Amino acid sequence: MEKLVWRYIPEFRIRIRINNADPGEGVRLEMAPLSAATAASFGLLIRSSPGGLTAFCKQYFNGVAWAPATALTQPVQFTFWLIIDKSRAALPDFFEQGSQQLGRRIFYACNLTPAGVIDANLAGNVVALTAAANAGNTENGALSGYLLSHKVTPGAFNQIRAGKISAGAPVSFTLNETVTPLQDRTGLDLRPHPRGAYVVRLEGGAPLQEKVVFDQSAATADVCGVIDIFKQAWHLAPQPREYSINFQRT
């Protein structure tokens, strides 16, 4: 009788720091509920810890060597929520800056370049998910339900466009709606489209562009940030790949 042998090894971790220090028990990451089934189908086991989490890849022994239980044949997205217990940890300065208009202001980061390349800035085994040493305006995002509605000044904009952030290519603005000169409100219905993070643009004399995460469950929860990790191959090295985020607090 053939005997199957399984094991889980660390594949990647996400590490949150504030002023390069452990943020304590008040900051945590958890997998977004809609990503749980995806993680399970790819044999990814998530274990949270203060200020971060570790994702373990399921492997099986094929008689010769250990191999992933489920192969990756195309990019897969895993989404995580950043939650801060405001009674135990002060919000970083990041959340006190900026003025998002297309939803509730949140932190948003992913491991893609603007061209859609995964883990392009890998250094050693670390990928920084911020554009600079500390999270800042580059990581501003907005959180919205699937029905985006925004008040506008009539005549200020002529079109609203949106494109999903995904691996493999730059954002393509596939969703387009005309804004007439008399409209005082515009928006998008994302219910027929894939959930996740989009770049939304209001075109006109003074264009407005924001990253917007469309997630109905997150919009009604106390979520301070959304982090997308895209994988196109299992890392399977002695040390798990680390996705690092450092906030500044004064």
C-alpha positions as CSV (number, residue, x, y, z in Angstrom):
1,M,0.0,0.0,0.0
2,E,1.3,3.4,-1.0
3,K,1.9,5.7,2.0
4,L,1.5,9.4,1.6
5,V,3.7,11.6,3.7
6,W,2.9,15.3,4.1
7,R,4.6,18.3,5.7
8,Y,4.2,22.1,5.9
9,I,7.2,24.4,5.4
10,P,7.3,28.2,5.7
11,E,6.8,29.8,2.3
12,F,6.6,33.5,3.1
13,R,5.9,35.8,6.0
14,I,4.6,39.4,6.2
15,R,6.3,41.5,8.9
16,I,4.9,44.8,10.1
17,R,7.2,47.3,11.9
18,I,6.6,50.8,13.3
19,N,9.8,52.9,13.4
20,N,11.7,49.7,12.7
21,A,10.4,48.1,15.9
22,D,7.9,45.4,16.8
23,P,4.4,47.0,16.9
24,G,3.2,44.8,19.7
25,E,-0.1,43.0,20.3
26,G,-2.3,45.8,19.0
27,V,-1.3,45.3,15.3
28,R,-2.3,42.1,13.5
29,L,-2.7,40.6,10.1
30,E,-5.3,38.1,9.1
31,M,-6.3,36.5,5.8
32,A,-9.3,38.1,4.1
33,P,-12.3,35.7,4.4
34,L,-12.7,35.5,0.6
35,S,-9.1,34.4,0.2
36,A,-9.4,31.5,2.7
37,A,-10.8,29.1,0.1
38,T,-8.1,30.0,-2.4
39,A,-5.4,29.4,0.2
40,A,-6.9,26.0,1.2
41,S,-7.1,24.9,-2.5
42,F,-3.3,25.7,-2.9
43,G,-2.3,24.1,0.3
44,L,-1.4,27.3,2.0
45,L,-1.7,27.3,5.8
46,I,-1.7,30.7,7.6
47,R,-0.6,31.3,11.1
48,S,-0.9,34.8,12.6
49,S,1.5,36.4,15.2
50,P,1.7,39.9,16.7
51,G,2.6,42.3,13.9
52,G,2.6,39.7,11.1
53,L,1.9,36.2,9.9
54,T,3.6,33.2,8.3
55,A,2.2,31.2,5.3
56,F,3.2,27.5,5.2
57,C,3.2,25.5,1.9
58,K,1.9,22.0,2.0
59,Q,4.3,19.4,0.5
60,Y,4.2,15.7,-0.1
61,F,7.0,13.2,-0.5
62,N,6.8,11.6,-4.0
63,G,9.3,8.8,-3.1
64,V,12.3,10.7,-4.2
65,A,11.9,14.3,-3.0
66,W,9.5,16.7,-1.4
67,A,7.2,18.6,-3.8
68,P,4.4,21.1,-3.4
69,A,1.0,19.5,-2.9
70,T,-0.5,21.9,-5.6
71,A,1.6,23.3,-8.3
72,L,1.4,27.0,-9.4
73,T,0.7,27.3,-13.1
74,Q,-0.4,30.9,-13.1
75,P,-0.2,33.9,-10.7
76,V,-2.4,33.5,-7.6
77,Q,-3.5,36.3,-5.3
78,F,-3.7,36.0,-1.5
79,T,-5.3,39.0,0.3
80,F,-4.7,40.0,3.9
81,W,-6.3,42.5,6.2
82,L,-4.3,44.9,8.5
83,I,-6.2,45.5,11.7
84,I,-5.1,47.9,14.5
85,D,-6.6,47.7,17.9
86,K,-6.8,51.5,18.6
87,S,-7.0,50.9,22.4
88,R,-3.7,49.1,22.4
89,A,-1.7,50.7,19.6
90,A,-1.7,54.2,18.2
91,L,-2.3,54.6,14.5
92,P,0.9,55.3,12.5
93,D,1.2,58.8,11.0
94,F,0.4,57.3,7.6
95,F,-3.3,57.1,8.5
96,E,-3.4,60.7,9.6
97,Q,-2.2,62.0,6.2
98,G,-3.9,62.3,2.8
99,S,-7.5,62.7,1.8
100,Q,-9.0,59.8,-0.1
101,Q,-12.2,60.6,-2.0
102,L,-13.3,57.3,-3.5
103,G,-13.8,55.5,-0.2
104,R,-12.6,55.2,3.3
105,R,-8.8,55.8,3.6
106,I,-6.7,52.7,4.2
107,F,-3.2,51.5,3.7
108,Y,-2.8,49.4,0.5
109,A,0.3,47.5,-0.7
110,C,1.1,44.6,-2.9
111,N,4.3,42.8,-4.2
112,L,3.9,44.0,-7.8
113,T,5.6,46.7,-9.7
114,P,3.5,49.2,-11.9
115,A,4.3,46.8,-14.8
116,G,2.9,43.8,-12.9
117,V,6.2,42.1,-12.0
118,I,6.1,40.0,-8.9
119,D,8.8,40.5,-6.2
120,A,11.0,42.6,-8.5
121,N,12.8,44.3,-5.6
122,L,13.8,41.1,-3.9
123,A,17.0,41.7,-1.8
124,G,18.3,38.6,-0.1
125,N,15.0,37.0,1.0
126,V,13.2,40.3,1.7
127,V,10.7,42.3,-0.4
128,A,9.8,45.7,0.8
129,L,6.2,46.5,0.2
130,T,6.7,50.2,0.6
131,A,8.2,52.6,-2.0
132,A,10.6,54.1,0.6
133,A,12.0,53.3,4.0
134,N,8.7,54.1,5.6
135,A,5.1,53.7,4.3
136,G,3.8,56.9,2.9
137,N,1.6,58.6,0.3
138,T,2.5,55.9,-2.3
139,E,0.6,53.4,-0.2
140,N,-2.6,55.5,0.3
141,G,-5.6,53.6,-0.8
142,A,-9.4,53.8,-0.5
143,L,-11.8,51.0,0.6
144,S,-15.2,50.8,-1.0
145,G,-18.1,48.4,-1.4
146,Y,-18.9,47.0,-4.8
147,L,-21.1,50.1,-5.6
148,L,-18.8,53.1,-5.9
149,S,-20.6,56.5,-5.8
150,H,-18.8,59.8,-5.8
151,K,-20.2,63.4,-5.8
152,V,-18.7,65.6,-8.5
153,T,-19.0,69.2,-9.6
154,P,-21.0,69.2,-12.9
155,G,-18.7,69.6,-15.9
156,A,-15.5,68.9,-13.9
157,F,-15.0,65.4,-15.3
158,N,-16.0,63.6,-18.5
159,Q,-15.2,60.0,-17.8
160,I,-14.6,57.5,-14.9
161,R,-12.3,54.6,-15.7
162,A,-11.0,51.7,-13.7
163,G,-8.5,48.9,-14.2
164,K,-7.7,45.9,-11.9
165,I,-4.2,45.6,-10.3
166,S,-3.0,42.2,-11.3
167,A,0.2,40.3,-12.1
168,G,1.8,40.1,-15.5
169,A,1.0,43.5,-17.0
170,P,0.4,47.2,-16.2
171,V,-3.1,48.3,-15.2
172,S,-5.4,48.3,-18.2
173,F,-8.4,50.6,-17.8
174,T,-11.1,48.1,-19.1
175,L,-14.0,49.8,-17.3
176,N,-15.2,53.1,-18.7
177,E,-18.3,55.2,-18.0
178,T,-19.1,58.6,-19.5
179,V,-19.7,61.5,-17.1
180,T,-22.1,64.0,-18.7
181,P,-21.7,67.7,-18.1
182,L,-24.8,67.9,-15.9
183,Q,-24.0,64.9,-13.6
184,D,-23.4,65.8,-10.0
185,R,-22.6,62.2,-9.0
186,T,-20.8,59.4,-10.7
187,G,-19.7,55.9,-9.9
188,L,-19.1,52.3,-10.8
189,D,-20.9,49.0,-10.2
190,L,-18.2,46.4,-9.5
191,R,-20.6,43.6,-8.7
192,P,-20.2,41.8,-12.1
193,H,-16.4,42.1,-11.9
194,P,-13.6,40.5,-9.9
195,R,-13.1,41.8,-6.4
196,G,-9.8,43.3,-5.4
197,A,-7.7,46.4,-5.9
198,Y,-8.3,48.7,-8.9
199,V,-6.8,52.0,-10.1
200,V,-9.8,54.4,-10.6
201,R,-9.4,57.6,-12.6
202,L,-11.8,60.5,-13.0
203,E,-10.8,62.2,-16.3
204,G,-11.2,65.9,-16.8
205,G,-9.4,69.2,-16.4
206,A,-7.9,68.2,-13.1
207,P,-7.8,64.3,-13.2
208,L,-8.3,62.4,-9.9
209,Q,-6.6,59.0,-9.5
210,E,-6.7,56.6,-6.6
211,K,-6.1,53.0,-5.7
212,V,-9.5,51.6,-4.6
213,V,-10.0,48.2,-2.9
214,F,-13.5,46.9,-3.7
215,D,-14.4,44.5,-0.9
216,Q,-17.9,44.6,0.6
217,S,-16.9,42.5,3.7
218,A,-13.8,44.7,4.4
219,A,-15.8,47.9,3.9
220,T,-18.1,47.0,6.8
221,A,-15.2,45.8,9.1
222,D,-12.6,47.7,11.1
223,V,-9.9,47.2,8.5
224,C,-7.0,49.7,8.4
225,G,-5.2,48.2,5.4
226,V,-5.2,45.6,2.7
227,I,-2.1,43.7,1.5
228,D,-2.1,41.6,-1.7
229,I,0.6,38.9,-2.1
230,F,0.9,37.5,-5.6
231,K,2.7,34.2,-6.2
232,Q,3.6,32.6,-9.5
233,A,6.0,30.0,-8.1
234,W,6.7,28.4,-4.7
235,H,9.8,29.8,-3.1
236,L,10.8,26.6,-1.2
237,A,14.1,27.9,0.1
238,P,15.6,27.3,3.5
239,Q,14.4,30.7,4.6
240,P,10.8,31.9,3.8
241,R,10.5,35.0,1.7
242,E,9.7,38.1,3.9
243,Y,7.4,40.9,2.9
244,S,8.3,43.9,5.0
245,I,6.3,47.0,5.9
246,N,7.6,49.8,8.1
247,F,5.4,52.6,9.3
248,Q,6.6,55.8,10.9
249,R,5.1,57.2,14.1
250,T,6.3,60.4,15.7
